[in-house]
Amino acid sequence: MKNKLISLFVSALLLAGAFSAFSQAKKPTIMVVPSDVWCNTNGYMFEFDNQGSKVKVADYKTALQSNAELLLAISKINELMAARGFPLKNLESALKTLQDQAAEDAMLTSKGGAEVNESPIDKLKKVAKADIWMQLTWTVNQTGPKKSVTFNLQGLDAYTDKQIAGASGTGKPSFSAELPVLLEEAVLAHIDNFNVQLQGHFDDMFKNGREVILRIKTWSSFDGDLTTEYDGKELNEVIDEWVKENTVQGRYSTTDNTENMMLFEQVRIPLQDANGKAVDTRGWARNLQKMLKEKLQLDSKLMMKGLGQAQLVIGEK
């Protein structure tokens, strides 16, 4: 009997430790935004020029300033997520920070005059620094005096734009006319499974690295190409070896490799360095840029597209 009590006590301690470890697990940072469908349906879109092409993107700023329901909906989702221990980024605050940086980031050029075009959404992602964007769409249904909400939640990896979690459904009809109440009734049955999907994706990133893309190109002014040899190795070999050594478990795919360009996809970079400092795509690719300069005396220009795509153009800054 005594041994059984001791065994039960030890089991309880182990179980408590497991729950404690889970509660302390690193959570992904999330920002809730209205979906493009919701913004387009409600007239909150604007156009920007992307290398001569007109592209429509969601106008979050106008939506937040004009639509009180949007603020209430985001606030309710924030509340439900916070109650489950997921840190949240505030869309309105990120937009204000972006506005402050707009003049500084208005245009990037190389010394030779090459320009980089980023969409307003790409710029916002850089400022928000969230791991996952949680896109929200909802519609209010009315049957007689009762109302219900049909919702759709999409968890998107901010670096790859891949959907990594999803939930949708319709709440039970209610006499309540308040959107937050209707939304909560609709979402509650699905949000825990949604969060399990989010956490599973983030756990995979923490273990196997964050997925990014790296492009290598050369300026026309570069005296050489990617097959030029340095100390007995072609430049593309040097770069490939660096990528292999600086990815999690050497995980990446070389999709293209010619004398003028290289394309690395499904590149898994660590979330943190050896000192526990967060690693992003720019910082990771910047280390490659430094290596090329220090070891091979090659200048290069590092350019970003959103959070997850780095382009290094060799030959000049």
C-alpha positions in Angstrom: 0.0 0.0 0.0 2.8 2.3 1.0 4.7 1.6 -2.3 1.5 2.3 -4.3 1.0 5.7 -2.6 4.7 6.6 -3.3 4.2 5.5 -7.0 1.0 7.7 -7.2 2.8 10.6 -5.7 5.7 10.4 -8.1 3.3 10.1 -11.0 1.5 13.2 -9.9 4.8 15.1 -9.7 5.8 14.0 -13.2 2.4 15.0 -14.5 2.6 18.4 -12.9 6.1 18.9 -14.4 4.8 18.0 -17.8 1.9 20.6 -17.5 4.4 23.2 -16.2 6.8 22.6 -19.2 3.9 22.9 -21.6 2.7 26.1 -20.1 6.2 27.5 -20.4 6.7 26.4 -24.0 7.6 29.2 -26.3 4.5 30.4 -28.2 4.4 32.0 -31.6 3.6 35.7 -31.8 0.4 36.4 -33.7 -1.2 39.4 -35.3 -4.9 39.4 -36.2 -5.8 41.1 -39.5 -9.0 41.3 -41.6 -8.8 39.0 -44.6 -8.5 40.4 -48.2 -12.0 39.1 -48.9 -13.5 41.0 -46.0 -11.6 44.2 -46.9 -12.6 43.9 -50.6 -16.3 43.2 -49.7 -16.3 46.3 -47.5 -14.4 48.6 -49.8 -11.1 48.8 -47.9 -8.6 48.2 -50.7 -6.1 50.4 -52.5 -3.7 50.1 -55.4 0.0 50.4 -55.5 2.5 50.4 -58.3 4.7 47.2 -58.4 7.3 47.7 -61.1 4.7 49.1 -63.5 1.8 46.8 -62.5 -1.1 47.9 -60.5 -1.7 45.7 -57.5 -4.7 45.8 -55.1 -3.9 45.3 -51.4 -6.0 45.6 -48.2 -6.2 49.0 -46.7 -6.0 48.2 -43.0 -5.5 51.7 -41.8 -8.8 53.0 -43.4 -10.6 49.9 -42.3 -9.6 50.4 -38.6 -10.4 54.1 -38.7 -13.8 53.6 -40.4 -15.2 50.4 -39.2 -16.0 50.0 -35.5 -17.1 46.4 -36.0 -13.6 45.5 -37.2 -12.1 46.8 -34.0 -14.6 44.9 -31.9 -14.0 41.7 -33.9 -10.2 41.9 -33.6 -10.4 42.8 -29.9 -12.6 39.7 -29.2 -10.2 37.4 -31.1 -7.3 38.9 -29.2 -9.1 38.3 -26.0 -9.8 34.7 -26.8 -6.2 34.1 -27.9 -4.6 35.9 -24.9 -6.7 33.8 -22.5 -5.0 30.7 -24.1 -1.5 32.1 -23.6 -0.7 33.2 -27.1 1.2 36.6 -27.3 -0.4 39.0 -29.7 0.7 41.9 -31.8 -1.6 44.9 -32.3 -2.4 45.8 -35.9 -3.2 49.4 -35.1 0.1 49.9 -33.3 2.1 48.2 -36.1 0.5 50.5 -38.6 1.5 53.6 -36.6 5.1 52.3 -36.4 5.1 51.7 -40.1 3.9 55.3 -40.8 6.8 56.6 -38.7 9.3 54.6 -40.8 7.7 55.4 -44.1 10.1 58.2 -45.1 13.2 56.2 -44.1 12.1 53.1 -46.1 10.6 55.0 -49.0 13.2 53.7 -51.5 16.2 51.4 -51.5 18.7 51.5 -54.3 22.1 50.0 -55.1 25.0 52.3 -56.0 24.3 51.4 -59.6 20.7 52.6 -59.3 18.8 49.3 -58.9 15.5 49.6 -57.0 13.7 47.3 -54.7 9.9 47.2 -54.7 8.0 46.0 -51.6 4.3 45.9 -51.2 2.7 47.8 -48.3 1.9 44.4 -46.8 5.5 43.2 -46.9 6.6 46.4 -45.2 3.9 45.9 -42.5 5.1 42.3 -41.9 8.7 43.6 -41.3 7.4 46.1 -38.7 5.0 43.8 -37.0 7.5 41.0 -36.6 4.8 38.4 -36.0 5.4 34.7 -36.7 1.8 34.1 -37.8 -0.8 36.3 -39.4 -4.3 35.3 -38.3 -6.7 36.4 -41.1 -10.3 36.9 -40.0 -13.4 36.9 -42.2 -17.0 37.0 -40.8 -20.5 37.7 -41.9 -23.6 38.3 -39.8 -26.7 36.1 -40.6 -30.2 37.0 -39.6 -33.2 34.7 -39.4 -36.2 36.5 -38.0 -35.2 38.2 -34.7 -32.2 35.9 -34.3 -28.7 36.5 -35.5 -25.6 34.3 -36.0 -22.1 34.7 -37.2 -20.3 32.7 -39.9 -16.5 33.0 -39.5 -13.3 31.9 -41.2 -9.9 32.0 -39.5 -6.7 31.3 -41.4 -3.3 31.1 -39.7 -0.6 32.1 -42.2 3.1 31.8 -41.8 4.3 35.4 -42.1 7.5 34.3 -43.8 6.1 31.9 -46.4 2.4 33.0 -46.6 1.5 29.3 -46.4 -1.6 28.4 -44.5 -0.7 26.4 -41.4 -3.9 26.4 -39.5 -7.6 27.0 -40.2 -11.0 27.0 -38.6 -14.5 28.0 -39.8 -18.1 27.6 -38.7 -21.4 29.2 -37.8 -22.5 30.0 -34.3 -25.9 29.1 -33.0 -28.7 31.7 -33.6 -29.0 34.2 -30.8 -31.2 37.1 -29.8 -28.0 39.1 -29.1 -27.2 41.8 -31.6 -23.7 42.4 -30.4 -21.0 41.2 -32.8 -18.4 40.3 -30.1 -20.9 38.0 -28.4 -22.0 36.4 -31.6 -18.4 36.0 -32.7 -17.3 34.4 -29.4 -20.2 31.9 -29.6 -19.2 30.9 -33.1 -15.4 30.7 -32.5 -15.3 29.0 -29.1 -16.0 25.5 -30.4 -13.1 25.7 -32.8 -10.4 28.0 -31.4 -8.6 25.4 -29.2 -8.1 23.0 -32.2 -7.0 26.0 -34.2 -4.4 26.9 -31.5 -3.1 23.3 -31.5 -2.4 23.6 -35.2 -0.6 26.9 -34.7 1.5 25.6 -31.8 2.3 22.4 -33.8 3.6 24.5 -36.7 5.6 26.7 -34.4 7.0 23.6 -32.5 8.2 22.3 -35.9 9.9 25.6 -36.7 11.6 25.6 -33.3 12.9 22.1 -33.9 13.6 22.1 -37.6 14.0 25.8 -38.4 12.0 28.5 -40.1 11.5 28.1 -43.9 12.9 30.9 -46.1 14.1 31.5 -49.6 17.5 32.7 -50.8 18.3 34.0 -54.3 21.8 34.7 -55.5 22.4 36.9 -58.5 25.2 38.9 -60.0 25.3 42.5 -61.2 26.3 43.0 -64.9 29.3 45.0 -63.6 30.6 41.9 -61.8 34.0 40.7 -63.2 33.2 37.0 -63.2 30.3 34.7 -62.5 29.2 32.0 -60.1 31.5 29.5 -61.7 34.6 31.6 -61.1 37.1 29.8 -58.9 38.4 31.0 -55.5 41.1 28.9 -53.9 40.2 26.0 -56.1 36.4 26.1 -55.5 33.8 27.7 -57.8 31.8 30.5 -56.2 28.6 28.5 -56.3 30.3 25.7 -54.4 31.4 28.2 -51.7 27.9 29.5 -51.3 26.3 26.1 -51.3 28.7 24.9 -48.6 27.9 28.0 -46.4 24.2 27.4 -46.8 24.6 23.7 -45.8 26.6 24.7 -42.7 24.2 27.4 -41.6 20.9 25.7 -41.9 19.2 23.4 -39.4 20.4 19.9 -40.1 21.6 21.1 -43.5 17.9 21.3 -44.7 17.4 23.1 -48.0 16.8 22.6 -51.7 18.9 24.0 -54.5 16.1 24.6 -57.1 18.3 26.4 -59.7 22.1 26.8 -60.1 23.6 28.4 -63.2 26.6 30.6 -63.8 24.5 33.7 -63.1 22.0 32.8 -60.4 21.2 30.3 -57.7 17.9 29.6 -56.0 17.6 28.0 -52.6 14.1 27.0 -51.4 12.8 25.3 -48.3 15.8 26.7 -46.5 15.5 26.0 -42.8 17.2 28.7 -40.7 17.3 28.6 -36.9 14.8 30.7 -34.9 17.6 31.7 -32.4 21.4 31.8 -32.5 23.7 30.3 -30.0 23.2 33.3 -27.6 19.4 33.0 -27.7 19.0 36.0 -30.0 16.2 35.8 -32.5 17.3 35.1 -36.1 15.5 36.5 -39.1 16.1 36.1 -42.8 17.9 39.4 -43.3 20.3 38.7 -40.4 20.9 35.2 -41.6 21.6 36.3 -45.2 23.7 39.2 -43.9 26.1 36.6 -42.4 26.6 35.1 -45.9 27.2 38.6 -47.2 29.9 39.2 -44.6 31.6 35.9 -45.4 31.8 36.7 -49.1 33.4 40.1 -48.2 35.8 38.8 -45.6 37.0 35.6 -47.3 36.6 36.5 -51.0 36.6 40.3 -51.0 33.3 40.3 -52.9 30.9 43.2 -52.4 27.2 42.4 -52.6 23.8 44.0 -52.2 21.3 42.4 -49.8 17.6 43.0 -50.7 14.5 41.6 -49.0 11.0 40.7 -50.2 8.8 40.5 -47.2 10.2 38.6 -44.2 11.0 35.3 -45.9 12.8 36.0 -49.2 16.4 37.3 -49.3 18.2 38.2 -52.5 22.0 38.7 -52.6 23.3 40.4 -55.7 27.1 40.0 -56.1 29.4 42.5 -57.7 28.7 45.8 -55.9 26.7 47.4 -53.1 
